């Protein structure tokens, strides 16, 4: 029913003590074997029961890729740079204050993530890689789950040297970093490029152990590779995570809208051929499914005030710091959606506020954004009687609506995702448990040379699993 309402050494005493941290059935191949060791996973690993504290750092915007679905501009990809040490020094007090505030609360956080994006971090020099690894390790030894984005575009020798530099820095500082590897299906169709691309991906997997295979979904993605080809690529190579990012920039809204139904159909088909026993997960399924399933019935019954409170609380746990030091928030839905200046959401908060005022300013920022999200779903006629009125405020669809405004029919879903949400709901009613404990499971592989006992999440096997296969794309 509708609602009515650093280059320098970091002093030991400045580190946070750990005690404060409080329809097709292809052969599963590598993944089938991996699932054998996962049958005893507890229900507490289900995504909707996890409490994640997440800091997104826009530390690098240069990239050799050309994904149309990327949130970087063409100019940024060519001329962008990495943060200098001075910026990391400027940001650190804010980050430490943010962590201290939340880790002193009564919430038992199951994961503390520091994610560095959005460009290709394998373009960085060994000194720049060292800077990021050292900075991450200084925050909370043994507890932070670090991530870097990478696209592995380039000559084999250069990528291999960069991978080794990152790996050496990780071992030196006992700080693992997971790789969000951006995969562009368009590149696989270029014969002269495919072999090098496969070798570069295999090089990353060998050193880092495992990675999150990301596709920035754009207007060209559905025609570059079918869902069946993507699944074959995942299964043949034993990948455990497939992240599909549907985050169109406002400037690209028109291009996305022209092929919107095709994009939604492609995403839906990718979900429908998935099975839990295949041993990999698709990001948006366990993220969105719990809200559709009715796990938050109390929120639906309580109406907008309770939903807004829920949204504000989650926004306050996930911050996004851009290259100029502005602080905004993210929501997880069809990818991690940054709700800041890049996506057309102005913010006044910067990392320069006094450390003792960080919690207050972050809470104020989260309340303001929560109010904006609520206002949209209250004022839009199509949302008033929609069954997903308690879902969309939590999954970043306000960003989709903002980017697609003026390009989709005025009388329909402002974010254009209702058909896909319908498909998710129908798939669940057909007996598929999309909330099963898959997403962000403990990785099977660990970075080469690491002791699993010293990592935030226990792993089982060292290293990667041999050459990469592209056979699925040749069918």
Secondary structure, DSSP 8 states (H G I E B T S, - for coil): -------S---GGGS--GGG--------THHHHHHGGGTT--GGGSGGG--EEEEEEEEE---S---TT-SS-HHHHHH--B--HHHHHHHHHHHHHHHHHHHTSS---SEEEEEEEES-GGGS-HHHHHHHHHHHHHHSTTT-EEEEEE---S-HHHHHHHHHHHHHHHHHHT--EEEEEE--HHHHT-HHHHHHHHHHHHHHHHHHS-EEEEEE--TTHHHHS-HHHHHHHHHHTT--EEEEE----GGGHHHHHHTHHHHHHHHHHHHHT--GGGS-EEHHHHHHHHHHHTTTHHHHHH-HHHHHHHHHHHHTTEEEE-TTSBEEEEEESSSEEEESGGGT-----BTTS-GGGHHHHHHHHHHHHHHHHHHHHHH-HHHHT-TTTTTGGGTTHHHHHHHHTTTS-TTS-TTS-HHHHHHHHHHHHTT--TTSTTTT---SEE-TT--GGGSSS---EES--SS---GGGG-
